[in-house]
Amino acid sequence: MLGRITKHKGRFYCITRGKTFTVEVDNADKLTNGDLVQIKDKLINKSSTIKRSKIKVLKQIPPKTKFITINESTPLIKRLENRILDLRRQTNQSRFIVRSEINRILQNLFHTSGYTGVNTSLIVGSVLEGRVKTFDIDFFGKEASLTMTKLVHLRYLICSDFGKVFDLSPVFVGGQHKTSSHVAEYYTFDWASSETINFNKHLEFVNEIVSKMLLMLSKSTFDIEVNLDIDTLSKQIKKMRVVPYYELMERYVKANPKDEEVLEQLHLPGKVIDYAHKTYGQYFWLTEFPENFKQFYCDTLEREGKKVVRASELWWNGVKVASVSFSNSNYEKTLGRIKLLELNPENFKTYLNSIQLGSSEAYLGSLYIERLMMVFLKIENMKETLMFPRAAQGTVLDP
């Protein structure tokens, strides 16, 4: 166990994992304020003191060295510049222990539901979704990109007779954003299932997963303090609402008649989401988007004379934490959507071939790990949910 030595009013203390212990000094001349030490005693949690003989100095700090103070009030950019020190704070320790539990619980829940854990490609030969700027790379003289989605490859596996699969790994998005919370590399839990159930039943399945995850988190034992309001979050899940996109937008425009331009946008502005939360509650599924709103692999249907996409987003306390879509197996229909979205069919040859050779429908879904943490732990900036956040401009230090 690692610790740091501090000196106050002539006495030495050792700080480790957010706890402070008095050092029983027997040869004080070998300790300096700021020393990095290794603590040999495994039973220190039962005592408020540590014997000097139980401490090994790993790095001695020269006298009169100036130290950087990192705490909750330190600006984010300053903490990211000194991320190793920042990660020693108890707040951050607790966040990433919760993150580890979320990953473990999700994998166990999907295993229990009959899913097989897989690993999909991170380097792909073409842009698999379009619309968003990718990170293009030179792969031994060939053009390639870092993947923006794992759902296409999970769909390949469904066409290869893998009935239920999931993957927990990073995705990469290179688009420009004005917000300081944007990151270019983050993690998603994605799955695909060829199970024959209706769309709302699959939303209920995801709802059950989130509910069970909170229940299991409430039973987890953490060594350090964790700020988790499980009861409030669980009550929000029980108030599940499934809201069609057109219902939301009609109500919004009726309440804001001078803001009809929101209907022309291919994203949901924050003001619309704020209105939706006031109208439907802090936890709701938004579904049946306009035909040109979602990715090419999403199925479409006609609802009240309008073509809509069979896809849903789970919005929770102002954050999109999950998405679910239904992927059709009709070659001509999928090709038509690719063209509708102004994408190049040449980039989707493998995908289209898989539909022709293994015509299997699939439910596709994603849970966003960082966004779940933002909701669970009331974190405002997504960079606080990653140990080493990487921004679109390419460095961990970007605000």
C-alpha positions, 0 to 999 in steps of 0.5 A: 500500500502506498502513502505520502508523508506530511509534517505538521507542528513537528510531527509526521503523518502518513496519508493513504487512501484518504486516511491519515495515520500518525507515524511513531518515529524512531529515526525521524532524520530519514523522513521528509515532508512529501516522501512517497512511502510503501506501508508494510503493515496490512492491519493499519485500518485497525489503528490510528498509528503506524510504526516507522519500521513499517514504512519504506521510503520509495522516493525521498523529497528534497527539503523546501520542495514546493507542493501542488495542492489538489482538492475539490476546489482545484479547477478541472484543467489543473487537476487533469494536468496533475491527474496522478495526484488527482486520482489519489483523492478519496472522491475519485477513488470511490468513483472508479470503484463504483465504475468497476462495480457497474462493469462487473454487474452488467457483465454478470447480468447479461451472462445470466440472461444468456448473452456471450461476451465477445470482442469486436473490432476497434480498427475498421476499414470504412466509416460504418455510420457516417455523419460524425467525424472519425479518427482516420489512421494509416493501417500499413498503407491502407486507409482505416478508422477507429470505430464509432460503433460496435453494433454493426459487428455485433449484428454480423455475429447475429447473422453468424448464428450467435443468438445473444452477444455483448461487448464492453470496450471503447468507441472513438468520436472525433467531432468538434464540440463546444462543451468542455465535457466532451471526450473523444474516447469513452466506453459503451456496453453494447449488445445484440439479440435475435430474440423474437419479442416486441420492441416495448418488451425489449425496452422493459428488458433494459429497464429490468437490467438497470433496476437490477444493477441498482439493486446489486450496487446497493448491496455492494461493499465499498471500503471508502465512502460512496455517494449513491442515492439508490432509493431515489434512482430506483423510484425514478425507474419505476416511473418508466414512460415510453414517449413517441418523438412526435408527441414530445415535439408537438407538445413542445412546439405548442408550448413554444410556438416561436421555436418551430426550427427545432423540428428541422434539427437532427439532434435533441437540443438541451431545451427540448430535453429540459422540457421533456423532463418537466413533462414526463419526469426524470426517467423516460424512453424517447422513441419513434424518431423521424426517418432521417434521424437515426443510423442506417441499420435501424428499422422503419415503420409507418405510424399515423401516415409518418415514417418513423425509425424503430429506435429509442433513447433512455434519458435520465436526469438530463443525460442520455444513458442508453439507446435501443434499436431494431435492425431489419433484415430486408436488403433493399430496405437497408440499402434504401436507408443508407441512400436516404442518409446520404451514405456511400453504399460501397462502405457497407458491402460487408454489412449488406452481404451479411444480410443477404447471406444470414437474414436475421433480425436483431435488437441492438442496444448500448449503455453508456458507462460514463453517463451512467456514472454521471447520473448515479454519482451526480457528476457534471463533467464527463471527464470526471468519469474517466481515469485518463480522459482524452479530448477531441484535440488529442491530449489528456490535458484539454479542458 
